[in-house]
């Protein structure tokens, strides 16, 4: 008998079946048992969410006010976010009263943003299992939900990160901070509104389900539900939910103590350990905060020396004044702070100089002067010029300041002359002014 060739035809094994894909998630964070904290669950997530539900709208509104304070619709030179279109629907003429308005709104914006960082991180920690849910995309509707979650989490991290970097004057991101932060805020708030529209009922139900006073010894995992936040295999309890909230609250309180002083001022300014402009920079009449020095923007001694002149234009006329001639004009005083987008501000400084209305009168614009285009001898860096609205020009406290606190301006504070306008962002109080053109909004 001839041997059978076993390579003829396929092999048949009665116990073999078709290959099947694993039905469960792959090993790692996609498996619910990977996340073992017994504290995770709808209740704790909802508490963090409630804090953010209150805080983030305040952040967004004060951010919009900060943008409006720059009068971006007045002229292209004031706007660092070209092409905003309908996103600028709310813009209005920024007022000059109360004079501390920008100091208040920007101080709240920056301080609250820093204080909410521990809450944001805790909220992300509480929902991190959802970021690894399996399968990643179950349906078109689930894909949309995942996209909104990506925009929400990514937008939050982007806005907080760029905000902190701006506070620290550390511009490592590509492009303008103003543009990136502005558009990022709109993307984030859109995703935030969609998220809360679906999650508020769930949050309200979860908050009613548990009391805060449970000690660690009696802390257990929440009952499993459809949120997917509760671990099926909890680790031993080491702290209560009350302890976790206390830890996050202590972190926020600590950041408040080392940040708020830069905006509040007075004796609390010494506590602003994390603010690069929070501490007192020195003593004397010019001993208050400076954002950019004369040297940092290339101001040369001859630019602000005896040959310096202020040129005033408008109404088809032009005149030129030396500093001595400006000092010979009627001098007025105003007690105003300097407040900057980074959140720091000074106490009220006592400025003296010539009213902008009096300078407009030099070129025949005595009654109802228009807005003014302000130019500096500064050659490098942003905000070398600015446009001020007519309401800013007409305020009696708006000055071309020549002195501060009884002394001549120092070069770093804008000698020989600088703008000071109530409720104006610091960068629009232009230093080293060389030209004023009334009626120019180009």
Residue pairs with C-beta under 8 A, 6 or more apart in sequence:
24 31
24 134
25 31
25 134
25 135
26 134
28 34
28 132
29 35
29 128
29 129
29 132
30 132
30 133
30 134
31 134
32 129
32 228
32 231
32 232
33 231
33 232
33 233
34 129
34 132
35 128
35 129
35 231
36 231
36 233
36 234
36 235
37 231
37 234
37 235
38 219
38 220
38 221
38 231
38 234
38 235
38 236
38 237
39 219
39 237
39 239
39 241
39 244
40 126
40 129
40 229
40 230
40 231
41 206
41 221
41 222
41 227
41 229
41 230
42 202
42 203
42 205
42 206
42 209
42 222
42 225
42 227
42 229
42 230
43 206
43 207
43 209
43 210
43 222
43 241
44 126
44 241
44 244
44 245
45 123
45 126
45 127
45 203
45 206
45 227
45 229
46 202
46 203
46 204
46 206
46 207
47 207
47 245
48 119
48 122
48 123
48 126
48 248
49 123
49 199
49 203
50 203
50 207
51 116
51 119
52 116
52 119
52 120
52 123
53 196
53 200
53 203
55 112
55 115
55 116
55 119
56 116
56 189
56 192
58 108
58 112
59 109
59 112
59 113
59 116
60 185
60 189
62 105
62 106
62 108
62 109
62 112
63 109
63 181
63 185
64 90
65 105
65 109
66 102
66 105
66 106
66 109
66 341
66 425
67 81
67 91
67 182
68 90
68 91
68 92
68 94
69 94
69 102
69 105
69 106
69 423
69 424
69 425
70 78
70 79
70 80
70 94
70 425
70 428
71 78
71 93
71 94
71 387
71 388
71 389
72 78
72 79
72 80
72 81
72 84
72 88
72 91
73 79
73 88
73 91
74 371
74 387
74 389
74 441
75 373
75 387
75 441
75 442
76 82
77 373
77 385
77 386
77 387
78 386
78 387
78 428
80 176
80 178
80 179
80 182
80 382
81 176
81 178
81 179
81 182
81 183
84 182
87 182
87 183
87 186
93 389
93 391
94 389
94 392
94 423
94 424
95 101
95 391
95 423
96 391
96 392
96 395
96 397
96 398
96 421
96 422
96 423
96 424
97 395
97 422
97 423
98 423
99 336
99 337
99 397
99 422
99 423
100 337
100 339
100 423
101 423
102 339
102 423
102 424
102 425
103 263
103 337
103 339
103 345
103 423
106 263
106 339
106 340
106 341
106 343
106 345
106 425
107 260
107 263
107 264
107 339
107 343
107 345
109 343
110 163
110 167
110 259
110 263
110 342
110 343
111 256
111 259
111 260
111 263
111 343
113 160
113 163
113 164
114 164
114 167
114 255
114 256
114 259
114 274
115 252
115 255
115 256
115 259
116 160
116 252
117 160
117 164
117 251
117 252
117 255
118 248
118 249
118 251
118 252
118 255
119 248
119 252
120 156
120 160
122 244
122 248
124 153
124 156
126 229
127 229
129 228
129 229
129 231
130 149
130 227
130 228
130 229
131 149
131 153
133 228
136 146
137 143
137 146
148 191
148 194
148 195
149 191
149 195
151 187
151 188
151 190
151 191
152 188
152 191
152 192
152 194
152 195
155 184
155 187
155 188
155 191
155 192
156 188
156 192
158 180
158 184
158 188
159 181
159 184
159 185
159 188
162 173
162 177
162 180
162 181
162 184
163 181
165 171
165 172
165 173
165 177
166 177
166 181
166 341
166 342
167 274
167 275
167 276
167 342
167 343
168 274
168 276
169 276
169 342
171 177
173 180
202 227
209 222
210 222
210 241
212 241
212 242
212 245
213 242
214 240
214 241
214 242
215 240
215 242
216 237
216 238
216 239
216 240
216 243
219 237
219 239
219 240
219 241
220 234
220 237
221 230
221 231
221 234
222 229
222 230
223 230
224 230
224 232
239 247
255 274
257 271
258 271
258 272
258 273
258 274
258 275
259 272
259 274
259 275
259 278
259 343
260 268
260 271
260 272
261 268
261 269
261 270
261 271
261 272
261 275
261 278
262 269
262 272
262 275
262 277
262 278
262 343
262 344
262 345
263 343
263 344
263 345
265 337
265 345
265 346
265 347
266 347
269 278
269 279
269 280
270 279
270 280
272 278
272 279
272 344
275 342
275 343
275 344
276 342
276 344
277 289
277 290
277 291
277 340
277 342
277 344
278 344
280 287
280 288
281 287
281 288
281 289
281 290
284 407
285 404
285 405
285 406
285 407
286 404
286 405
286 407
286 409
286 410
286 412
286 413
288 338
288 346
288 347
288 349
289 338
289 344
289 345
289 346
290 412
290 413
291 340
291 342
291 426
291 427
292 381
292 431
293 412
294 304
294 411
294 412
294 432
296 381
297 378
297 379
297 380
297 381
298 378
298 379
298 380
298 381
299 377
299 378
299 411
299 432
303 377
303 432
304 377
304 411
304 415
304 416
304 432
308 322
308 323
308 377
308 416
308 434
309 320
309 321
309 322
309 434
310 320
310 321
310 322
310 323
310 326
310 400
310 417
310 433
310 434
310 435
310 436
311 318
311 319
311 320
311 434
311 435
311 436
312 318
312 319
312 320
312 321
312 359
312 360
312 362
312 363
312 435
312 436
312 438
313 363
313 435
313 436
313 437
313 438
313 440
314 360
314 363
314 364
314 365
314 369
314 370
314 372
314 436
314 437
314 438
314 439
314 440
315 363
315 364
315 365
315 438
315 439
317 363
317 364
318 363
319 362
319 363
321 362
323 402
323 416
323 417
326 353
326 354
326 400
326 402
326 417
327 402
329 354
329 358
330 354
330 355
330 358
331 352
331 353
331 354
331 402
332 352
332 353
332 354
332 355
332 396
332 399
333 350
333 351
333 352
334 350
334 351
334 352
334 397
334 398
334 399
334 420
334 422
335 348
335 349
335 350
335 351
336 348
336 349
336 351
336 397
336 420
336 421
336 422
337 345
337 346
337 347
337 348
337 349
338 345
338 346
338 349
338 426
338 429
339 345
339 346
339 425
339 426
340 425
340 426
340 427
341 425
341 426
341 427
345 426
349 404
349 405
350 404
350 405
350 406
351 399
351 401
351 403
351 404
351 420
352 399
352 401
352 402
352 403
352 404
353 399
353 400
353 401
353 402
353 403
353 417
353 420
354 399
354 400
354 402
355 396
355 398
355 399
355 400
356 369
356 372
356 388
356 392
356 393
356 394
356 398
356 399
356 400
356 419
356 421
356 436
357 366
357 369
357 393
357 394
357 396
357 398
359 400
359 436
359 438
360 366
360 369
360 370
360 372
360 393
360 438
361 369
363 438
365 438
365 439
368 390
368 394
369 390
369 393
369 394
369 438
370 390
370 393
370 438
370 439
371 387
371 388
371 389
371 390
371 392
371 393
371 438
371 439
371 440
371 441
372 387
372 388
372 393
372 436
372 437
372 438
372 439
372 440
373 385
373 386
373 387
373 435
373 436
373 437
373 438
373 440
373 441
373 442
374 385
374 386
374 387
374 388
374 419
374 430
374 433
374 435
374 436
375 384
375 385
375 430
375 433
375 434
375 435
375 436
375 437
376 384
376 385
376 430
376 431
376 432
376 433
376 434
377 432
377 434
378 384
378 431
378 432
382 427
383 427
383 428
383 430
384 430
385 430
386 419
386 427
386 428
386 430
387 440
387 441
388 398
388 419
388 421
388 424
388 428
392 398
392 421
392 424
393 438
395 421
395 422
397 421
397 422
398 419
398 420
398 421
398 422
399 419
399 420
399 421
400 417
400 418
400 419
400 433
400 436
401 409
401 414
401 417
401 418
401 419
401 420
402 408
402 409
402 416
402 417
403 409
404 413
408 415
409 415
409 416
409 417
409 418
413 431
414 430
414 431
414 432
414 433
415 432
416 432
417 432
417 433
418 429
418 430
418 431
418 432
418 433
419 428
419 429
419 430
419 431
419 433
420 429
421 428
421 429
